[in-house]
Every structure is written in structure tokens, then in C-alpha cells.
Amino acid sequence: MESHLKAIKVTDKIWWVGAIDWGLKEFHGYKTARGSTYNAYLVLADKITLIDTVKAPFKEEMYQRIASVIGDPAKIDVIVSNHAEMDHSGSLPDVIREVQPEKVYASVMGVKTLDAHFRIGDKLTAVKTGDSISLGNMSVAFVETKMLHWPDSMFSYIPEEKILFSQDGFGMHFATDKLFVEENDWAVVEQEMKKYYANILLPFSPQVLKLLEDFPKLGLDVEIIATDHGPIWRGKMLAKPFELYKIWATQAPENRAVLIYSTMWHSTEKMAVAIADGIREGGSDVEVLPLDAHSRSDVATHVLCAGALVVGSPTINNGMYPATADVLTYIRGLRPRNLLGVAFGSFGWSGEAVAQVNEYLAGMKAELLTDGMKVKYVPAEDDLKKCFELGLQIGKALKERAAAKA
């Protein structure tokens, strides 16, 4: 096979052979402005091994990178599938058929999931935590990481190279031609990793904390963490993903409010401005996100570790404004914790939106600071003063919580 695309060396025996998706702008409702990568790795052991595959449209890109190292991809003896989601397994059925590997390994749930996707269960061998396989001069050990973030998820570890293949764990949607974290702008890496955690892994924070607690007990000597999305961790950056996951999974509330709102004729917007000023005056930070300018995934990222979620919506057709309902439905599914919740909004006829926002906030287990604030039609000066005072109340409550935890 001719190859004009090249693999990138990770170690002398391991090469990155994945694909870069510069054009990906949305992933399951999560805006991915910086694209993504689908990482796969070629292990040059006695038994040549492919760790994960790529999204189906990128198969030929992966093949070319493989060919730049070993020539014919049919030389691959073993495939390991750490995660059955189709951005990592979409090309797997074709690769199995075309390469004809001796073995294809996945977790117990991975075998079931891949079979349900592609009807290839008879071609798969299940492994579980504590199992290992020999590649001749190397070995691969397996650690199941259920619900991080699918039931089938697992880590693979090659002790001879001190490399952990962490599938979606510690990853991010970030298209880059710089393979290692330290080669990239740290501010971008941290932001995209936070966004990925907030939008993908947040509901599974209890499992993340358990993994962080148990990981040292595994006794793995890790010098490289190779993820399935984004750049690779190594060297002085190796501790960073563990530190950040601990912060984000704990969700200790910061002295910071996120205020989101929709508006029709600017009345709810006027309320939002007054409430935000009150929060600042009360001694807390506030981030104001009008929903006609911010995606649901942006909101989720801001909400991570916030101390309060303040939500404004006008009433339309006896309900919340559609953009507000969309974002709250999405955020509730991510299960943020340790929030104070406040609802507000303008209405003309019936005014149900504030009560409905409160129901969503309660569904997130937010502590409702008030019953909410409603203003009929356009807020008068006295209404805006009350909005400011509500902001003061929020700011002081956040400040007091932060001081109590200090």
C-alpha cells in the first residue's frame, strides 16, 4: 500500500496511527469548535498489535499511517478494542475482515456491545480486570473502567513500554497535529479537557473518584498516557489529568455564579443585568451567558464547579423559552452537584416559566435559594431594585459557603 500520510512515533516500539478530524463541529449535541482526533496505536511487538481503530470514514487514513510503519496492514496479528463507541470502533468490522488478525480483544461488555453494533461477537475474545495477554516480547494487561464513560470501557497497559491506553479517559475533542500535550498551548488543552469532562464524564463523577482512589493500588508504572481523543500525556505533564479530574469530579463549589437567560423583548435581560450586578456587589464572581450566544455545551463547561446556577426565562405558550428548556434538559442529564439554584423571568399572561425552571433545578438537586422572581411585562425601577437585591442575596450566600469551606 502506498502511503503519503505518516505515523508519529510515541516510543521506539509504539506509533500513533490515528486520524485528525479537523471538521468535527458537534458531537452528540456538544459543540466541538476545535475538531477532534480518533487515536489508534500500532505496537511493534513480536505479535504486531493495533490498539483501537477509528471512526469509519477515516479508515483509509489509519491504514496509510499503519502502512508508513509496517507496509501491509495485514501484518497486524492482534487488535485490542478498549471502547465500543463508533468513533473508535466504526472501522473495526472492515479492519477485521481485511486484516484477518489472530485475535481481537475487548472487555466482557465490549464483546456484547460490539456484537450488538456489528454482529461480530464470534470474532471477539473477552478480557477482564487482571487478565493479560502475551505479544511475545511484550504483554498487555487490562483494567475494566465501567461507565467511564460506557459499560464496556477499559484501559490497556503495556509494562515493557510503561504506556497506558486510557480510551476516552483523560482525553478531549481537540484536533491538533502536535501529538503531545506539552507541544500545545496549555490554556487550550485545559479548556478542551474541562469541556470534555463537563459534557461527557460529569454524570460519572462518582466512578471517576473511585478510579482515582483505586488507580495507585494497581501498581502500574506509567510514563505515558495515550488517550483516544486529543494529545498524549507524558513527562512533567503526567500528573495533570489526575489532578484536574480530582477537582472536577469532587465538584467543590467555587465562589462563582453562572447566570443564563433567554429573552424575548429584553425584559428578562434587564432582570439578568441587575441580578448579575447584585451578585458582584455581594462578593462573588458571576458569568453571564445569554443563550442566544452560547451553546448548551458552553453552559455545561461553565457550570462545572460553579457555586450557583441562576436561570432566567420568559414564559411562552405556558412554558419556558425553548432555548432555556433545551439547556436545562441537557444540564440536568449531566447531573451537576453542589449548586445553589435561582429562577427568574418576565411574563405577560400566565408566568409558568419560573416554576418550571425551579423543577429542573430541583431535579439537579440544587438548593433553591428562593421561590424565584417574576415580573409582569417590562420591569419597573422598583422591580430592577428587587432584582439587584436578589443578586446581593445570591452573592452573599455564595461567599458565605466559600468561607465555610475554606
C-alpha positions, 0 to 999 in steps of 0.5 A, spaced: 500 500 500 502 506 498 502 511 503 503 519 503 500 520 510 505 518 516 505 515 523 508 519 529 512 515 533 510 515 541 516 510 543 521 506 539 516 500 539 509 504 539 506 509 533 500 513 533 496 511 527 490 515 528 486 520 524 485 528 525 478 530 524 479 537 523 471 538 521 468 535 527 463 541 529 458 537 534 458 531 537 452 528 540 449 535 541 456 538 544 459 543 540 466 541 538 469 548 535 476 545 535 475 538 531 477 532 534 482 526 533 480 518 533 487 515 536 489 508 534 496 505 536 500 500 532 505 496 537 511 493 534 511 487 538 513 480 536 505 479 535 504 486 531 498 489 535 493 495 533 490 498 539 483 501 537 481 503 530 477 509 528 471 512 526 469 509 519 470 514 514 477 515 516 479 508 515 483 509 509 487 514 513 489 509 519 491 504 514 496 509 510 499 511 517 499 503 519 502 502 512 508 508 513 510 503 519 509 496 517 507 496 509 501 491 509 496 492 514 495 485 514 501 484 518 497 486 524 496 479 528 492 482 534 487 488 535 485 490 542 478 494 542 478 498 549 471 502 547 465 500 543 463 507 541 463 508 533 468 513 533 473 508 535 470 502 533 466 504 526 472 501 522 473 495 526 468 490 522 472 492 515 479 492 519 477 485 521 475 482 515 481 485 511 486 484 516 484 477 518 488 478 525 489 472 530 485 475 535 481 481 537 480 483 544 475 487 548 472 487 555 466 482 557 461 488 555 465 490 549 464 483 546 456 484 547 456 491 545 460 490 539 456 484 537 450 488 538 453 494 533 456 489 528 454 482 529 461 480 530 461 477 537 464 470 534 470 474 532 471 477 539 475 474 545 473 477 552 478 480 557 477 482 564 480 486 570 487 482 571 487 478 565 493 479 560 495 477 554 502 475 551 505 479 544 511 475 545 516 480 547 511 484 550 504 483 554 498 487 555 494 487 561 487 490 562 483 494 567 475 494 566 473 502 567 465 501 567 461 507 565 467 511 564 464 513 560 460 506 557 459 499 560 464 496 556 470 501 557 477 499 559 484 501 559 490 497 556 497 497 559 503 495 556 509 494 562 515 493 557 513 500 554 510 503 561 504 506 556 497 506 558 491 506 553 486 510 557 480 510 551 476 516 552 479 517 559 483 523 560 482 525 553 478 531 549 475 533 542 481 537 540 484 536 533 491 538 533 497 535 529 502 536 535 501 529 538 503 531 545 500 535 550 506 539 552 507 541 544 500 545 545 498 551 548 496 549 555 490 554 556 487 550 550 488 543 552 485 545 559 479 548 556 478 542 551 479 537 557 474 541 562 469 541 556 470 534 555 469 532 562 463 537 563 459 534 557 461 527 557 464 524 564 460 529 569 454 524 570 460 519 572 463 523 577 462 518 582 466 512 578 471 517 576 473 518 584 473 511 585 478 510 579 482 515 582 482 512 589 483 505 586 488 507 580 495 507 585 493 500 588 494 497 581 501 498 581 502 500 574 508 504 572 506 509 567 510 514 563 505 515 558 498 516 557 495 515 550 488 517 550 483 516 544 481 523 543 486 529 543 494 529 545 498 524 549 500 525 556 507 524 558 513 527 562 512 533 567 505 533 564 503 526 567 500 528 573 495 533 570 489 529 568 489 526 575 489 532 578 484 536 574 479 530 574 480 530 582 477 537 582 472 536 577 469 530 579 469 532 587 465 538 584 467 543 590 463 549 589 467 555 587 465 562 589 462 563 582 455 564 579 453 562 572 447 566 570 443 564 563 437 567 560 433 567 554 429 573 552 424 575 548 423 583 548 429 584 553 425 584 559 428 578 562 435 581 560 434 587 564 432 582 570 439 578 568 443 585 568 441 587 575 441 580 578 448 579 575 450 586 578 447 584 585 451 578 585 458 582 584 456 587 589 455 581 594 462 578 593 462 573 588 464 572 581 458 571 576 458 569 568 453 571 564 451 567 558 445 569 554 443 563 550 442 566 544 450 566 544 452 560 547 451 553 546 448 548 551 455 545 551 458 552 553 453 552 559 455 545 561 463 547 561 461 553 565 457 550 570 462 545 572 464 547 579 460 553 579 457 555 586 450 557 583 446 556 577 441 562 576 436 561 570 432 566 567 426 565 562 420 568 559 414 564 559 411 562 552 405 558 550 405 556 558 412 554 558 419 556 558 423 559 552 425 553 548 432 555 548 432 555 556 428 548 556 433 545 551 439 547 556 436 545 562 434 538 559 441 537 557 444 540 564 440 536 568 442 529 564 449 531 566 447 531 573 451 537 576 452 537 584 453 542 589 449 548 586 445 553 589 439 554 584 435 561 582 429 562 577 427 568 574 423 571 568 418 576 565 411 574 563 405 577 560 399 572 561 400 566 565 408 566 568 409 558 568 416 559 566 419 560 573 416 554 576 418 550 571 425 552 571 425 551 579 423 543 577 429 542 573 433 545 578 430 541 583 431 535 579 439 537 579 438 537 586 440 544 587 438 548 593 433 553 591 435 559 594 428 562 593 421 561 590 424 565 584 422 572 581 417 574 576 415 580 573 409 582 569 411 585 562 417 590 562 420 591 569 419 597 573 425 601 577 422 598 583 422 591 580 430 592 577 431 594 585 428 587 587 432 584 582 439 587 584 437 585 591 436 578 589 443 578 586 446 581 593 442 575 596 445 570 591 452 573 592 452 573 599 450 566 600 455 564 595 461 567 599 458 565 605 459 557 603 466 559 600 468 561 607 465 555 610 469 551 606 475 554 606 
